[in-house]
Amino acid sequence: MGQLLEVRLPVQAGTGYSWAVDADGADNLESIDQSTLHPWGEPPMMGGTQVQRFTYRAIGPGPATLRFAYRRPWLGGVPPARTTQVQVTVGPWLR
């Protein structure tokens, strides 16, 4: 199995917005988990900031681009409030 990659993005709880994968140009990364976390050392607060975590496993070498959109999922056709992208390069396997 390959190395794991975590992408963590801040999300404002209670606004209805959340991050979603907008475009996955990563044939060499396998999505294995998505979860929402409370920041370390802070008590959970209604409407407080949280972190969305996207976890991927490297399944092959080469470049990869992950694009995320911050939107209210139920509002179809509305442009995202924000977007971001993560570019990574998976190195060759070491034996």
C-alpha positions in Angstrom: 0.0 0.0 0.0 1.1 3.6 -0.6 1.6 6.6 1.5 -1.3 8.6 2.8 -2.1 12.2 1.9 -4.4 14.4 4.0 -5.9 17.6 2.8 -7.4 19.7 5.6 -9.6 22.7 4.7 -11.4 25.1 7.2 -15.2 25.1 7.2 -17.6 27.3 9.1 -20.1 25.1 10.8 -23.8 26.1 10.6 -23.5 28.2 7.4 -24.5 25.3 5.1 -21.2 25.5 3.2 -18.9 22.5 2.9 -15.9 21.5 0.8 -16.3 19.0 -2.0 -14.0 17.6 -4.6 -14.7 19.7 -7.7 -12.3 18.0 -10.1 -10.1 15.0 -9.5 -7.1 15.0 -11.8 -5.4 12.4 -9.8 -5.4 8.9 -11.3 -2.6 8.0 -9.0 -4.5 8.9 -5.8 -7.3 6.9 -4.3 -9.9 8.7 -2.1 -10.3 6.6 1.1 -12.0 8.9 3.7 -13.7 12.3 4.2 -14.5 13.6 7.7 -15.1 16.8 9.7 -13.0 17.6 12.8 -13.0 20.1 15.6 -9.7 22.1 15.9 -7.4 20.7 18.5 -7.6 22.2 22.0 -10.9 24.0 21.3 -14.3 22.8 22.6 -17.0 22.1 19.9 -19.0 25.3 19.5 -22.2 25.8 17.5 -21.3 27.8 14.4 -17.6 27.5 15.2 -14.8 26.7 12.8 -14.2 23.1 11.9 -11.8 21.3 9.6 -12.8 19.0 6.7 -10.3 16.3 6.1 -9.9 14.4 2.8 -7.6 11.4 2.9 -6.0 9.8 -0.1 -3.7 6.8 -0.7 -1.0 7.0 -3.3 -1.5 4.2 -5.8 1.1 5.2 -8.4 3.9 7.7 -9.1 3.5 11.0 -10.9 1.8 14.4 -10.6 -1.7 14.9 -9.3 -4.0 17.9 -8.9 -7.0 17.9 -6.5 -9.5 20.8 -6.8 -12.0 21.6 -4.1 -15.1 23.9 -4.1 -16.7 25.5 -1.1 -20.4 25.7 -1.7 -23.9 25.0 -0.3 -24.5 21.6 -1.9 -28.3 22.0 -2.3 -27.9 25.2 -4.4 -27.4 23.7 -7.8 -26.0 26.0 -10.6 -24.6 28.5 -8.1 -20.8 29.1 -8.4 -18.8 28.1 -5.4 -18.0 30.8 -2.8 -14.3 29.7 -2.9 -12.1 27.2 -4.6 -8.7 25.8 -3.9 -6.4 23.3 -5.4 -3.6 21.0 -4.2 -0.8 19.8 -6.4 1.3 16.9 -5.4 3.9 14.6 -6.9 4.0 11.0 -5.9 7.5 9.8 -6.1 8.6 6.4 -7.3 8.2 3.5 -4.9 11.2 2.7 -2.7 11.9 -0.9 -2.0 
